[in-house]
Structures are given as structure tokens and as C-alpha cells.
Amino acid sequence: MPVPLSPEEARQFHASDAAPAAFLDLLDAVSFRSAGAALRLGVFEELADGPLPVERLAVRTGTDPLGLRLLLDALTSFGYLIHAEGGYANSANTTRWLLRAVPDSFAPVLAFWSALLSGWWHDLEWSICSGTPAGDFYAWLEQRPEVLADFQTMLRRLADGLSAEIVELLPVPADARSLLDVGGGHASYPVAFLSAHPQLRATVVDLAGALAQGAETVAAAGLTDRCTLRAGDLFEVDFGTGHDLALLFNVVHGHQAAETLTLLRRVAAALRPGGRVALLEPLATAPEQPTAGLGTAFVRMFSLNLFHTQGGRAYGHDELVGLLREAGFTDVRQQVLGGSETDHLVIAQVRTLD
Ligand SMILES: C[S@@+](CC[C@H](N)C(=O)[O-])C[C@H]1O[C@@H](n2cnc3c(N)ncnc32)[C@H](O)[C@@H]1O
């Protein structure tokens, strides 16, 4: 959590240039890293039932008492913990957001980004200099089941918040029979479509590890007989043909334009004449756009992360329209989503040959 400032410190760092704001970044970076360590060591979960002295907490978490005390003291300064009678306790914000069992828990998000920043961002300069990603992000994920589970849980939560609105915004004709979800992983979106449209069947394509969570979602919804999960590489696996609607949600931002074009062409070939594709993407804004607000900052941070880890980036609306047209789509429309400040739905129809 951002370190709390006194009024005088806030004046020096925020309201004037009297002090280097980068010093706050140093503290915030250590705050974020310390919280990731506490999460991984089980500190917040062990404190869920009330305060504990450091010695008891060290036994429960299998840690060194001195090392743990120094971590707990830092976390107390950052606002994750408080001192209470009986030892250290979770702060109100930690209790509300960082326990795994609470509704909308932020723990999977913090754990995923902590693993990502620790594992990848140490050599950010390398991708900036070379222009190529520092590794294969999805292969890295598939080798780390816990990080992959947090990643897919984070995406599934976002999907659970958006899917009702998206189903509403994407009307499915009564004679439509087939939905293709490309890179559908956790499968929450196809489950939402199948639940709303009993005549539909779905095919979800993704890597095997990602589809493991998808299989659970589909089974929990009782839709196994209407949903096929197909494991494979999106650039090689058979998408099938004749689909009425294809979802390409949060996938193209992992690729540069040439690969995105290949993917869009593969999707176009898998659709029936007149079928539609829907992309869900955070859209890049022009560099001169005002930077106030978390939304713009998040998309720019995310775009840099995509470039470094996958060789991708957030696209601008016009770029996506150009790629869709080049891939054989027409009638491109953008839908603003009420449920998200940063995600946009871009829908297009496959061009039919006259
Ligand atoms: C950011 S996630 C989006 C998941 C889901 N569509 C959503 O919007 O919540 C991207 C998905 O694409 C899959 N993916 C990325 N590259 C892939 C590839 N080359 N082959 C198969 N799946 C891939 C990942 O495993 C992951 O599940």
C-alpha cells in the first residue's frame, strides 16, 4: 500500500517539487514486494482469526523469527498490518481484500502480479533494447500451476463482472448454433453465452493448463455436453468451421500486428459467411491524452508489461479496425462497457464474397 504521508510530507512530495517523488516509488516498490512475500508465506491467512505474537506466527509460517519481525514491521508501516493487543494483526483493508475466501478477494491479483514482477521485470531493459520479449509468458505460466491458477482466477472474476453485459451487447440470432472462444481459458464467457442461448454449442480453444480451469467452470454449470474444450496452440489448432460467433477476448494484445493479422484471418476462416467476431481489449490512448486517473495509467503499465513478457501491446481503436478490415472483416463497431473503465468490445462481421 502506498506509505501514508504526513501533511507536510504530502506538501513536499505531491504539492510541490521540494522532494524527489521517486523516493515514494522506492517505498511503494518494497511495500508491494513485502506484501507478495507475506501472501506467499501465509502471514495474512494465519492472522485471519486475530492477532498473534511474532514467535507463534514464525512457527505457523515456518519462518525465522527475526526475519519475520522485520517483514511484519515493514508491513505495519505500509498499512498491511497493525499492532494490536496480543501481537500483529491484519489491518481493516487487508482483512477486506487480501484473504483468499473473501468476496472479490484481491489476493489472486496481488499474488499473480507479484510473481510476474519478481520473475520478469528485473530485465525490462533487455526487451526495450532488443525489441523482443524476454521469454515465453504462457509457457512460463503453464510450468507454474499456482501462478496460472491465480491468473485464470483473476480473469474469471473480471469475466463474471462483465459477462452479463457482454451477452446483452452481443445478440445471438435464433438460428445461431455455434460459438468459438479463442483463448477462452477459464471458459466463463462461453458458459454465460450457453446459459443465455440454449440452442448454442461452444468450442473453447486454449493451452492445456488453462483449459483445466475451464473444464471446472463448464462442469460446475452442467454444460459439459454442449461445450468442447480443445487444447492446442492458437496458431496451429483446428478452430473448426461454420461458427456463428467467435470471441477473441484479451488475446490479440499478446501479439504484434503481423501475428494478430494471422490470428484474425484464422478466425475469419472459421466463421460462417456473415458470422461475427468480438474482441475484448483495453484500448491504448494517444500519448498526448491527459494522464490523470488510474485507468490510463493501468493500460500504459499493462501495455509495457505485454511488450516485455509477450512481445505484444495494447492497440489503439483505429489500429484494430485496420487489422480487422485487412483480415476480411467489415462493419466494425465499438461498444463501450459500463462495467469497465478500460475494456472495450470491438465487433466485426466477416465479409461475404458477392
Ligand atoms: C489474457 S488470457 C484471456 C482469457 C479469456 N479470453 C479472458 O478474456 O478472460 C489469454 C488466453 O489466451 C491463451 N493463449 C495465449 N497464447 C496462446 C497460444 N499461443 N495458444 C493457445 N492459447 C494461448 C492463454 O492461455 C490465456 O488463457
PDBQT file of the ligand as one rigid body, heavy atoms in Angstrom, charges set to zero:
ROOT
HETATM    1  C1  LIG A 401      -5.311 -12.950 -21.196  1.00  0.00    +0.000 C 
HETATM    2  S1  LIG A 401      -5.940 -14.557 -21.307  1.00  0.00    +0.000 S 
HETATM    3  C2  LIG A 401      -7.652 -14.252 -21.764  1.00  0.00    +0.000 C 
HETATM    4  C3  LIG A 401      -8.591 -15.328 -21.282  1.00  0.00    +0.000 C 
HETATM    5  C4  LIG A 401     -10.053 -15.038 -21.603  1.00  0.00    +0.000 C 
HETATM    6  N1  LIG A 401     -10.266 -14.984 -23.026  1.00  0.00    +0.000 N 
HETATM    7  C5  LIG A 401     -10.486 -13.756 -20.959  1.00  0.00    +0.000 C 
HETATM    8  O1  LIG A 401     -10.674 -12.741 -21.643  1.00  0.00    +0.000 OA
HETATM    9  O2  LIG A 401     -10.652 -13.711 -19.737  1.00  0.00    +0.000 OA
HETATM   10  C6  LIG A 401      -5.273 -15.136 -22.821  1.00  0.00    +0.000 C 
HETATM   11  C7  LIG A 401      -5.553 -16.604 -23.024  1.00  0.00    +0.000 C 
HETATM   12  O3  LIG A 401      -5.016 -16.980 -24.290  1.00  0.00    +0.000 OA
HETATM   13  C8  LIG A 401      -4.307 -18.195 -24.141  1.00  0.00    +0.000 C 
HETATM   14  N2  LIG A 401      -3.219 -18.220 -25.133  1.00  0.00    +0.000 N 
HETATM   15  C9  LIG A 401      -2.307 -17.258 -25.344  1.00  0.00    +0.000 A 
HETATM   16  N3  LIG A 401      -1.458 -17.619 -26.320  1.00  0.00    +0.000 NA
HETATM   17  C10 LIG A 401      -1.850 -18.859 -26.728  1.00  0.00    +0.000 A 
HETATM   18  C11 LIG A 401      -1.391 -19.758 -27.717  1.00  0.00    +0.000 A 
HETATM   19  N4  LIG A 401      -0.351 -19.470 -28.493  1.00  0.00    +0.000 N 
HETATM   20  N5  LIG A 401      -2.053 -20.911 -27.865  1.00  0.00    +0.000 NA
HETATM   21  C12 LIG A 401      -3.122 -21.222 -27.080  1.00  0.00    +0.000 A 
HETATM   22  N6  LIG A 401      -3.614 -20.399 -26.138  1.00  0.00    +0.000 NA
HETATM   23  C13 LIG A 401      -2.983 -19.233 -25.963  1.00  0.00    +0.000 A 
HETATM   24  C14 LIG A 401      -3.784 -18.179 -22.718  1.00  0.00    +0.000 C 
HETATM   25  O4  LIG A 401      -3.514 -19.467 -22.206  1.00  0.00    +0.000 OA
HETATM   26  C15 LIG A 401      -4.902 -17.476 -21.968  1.00  0.00    +0.000 C 
HETATM   27  O5  LIG A 401      -5.842 -18.361 -21.421  1.00  0.00    +0.000 OA
ENDROOT
TORSDOF 0
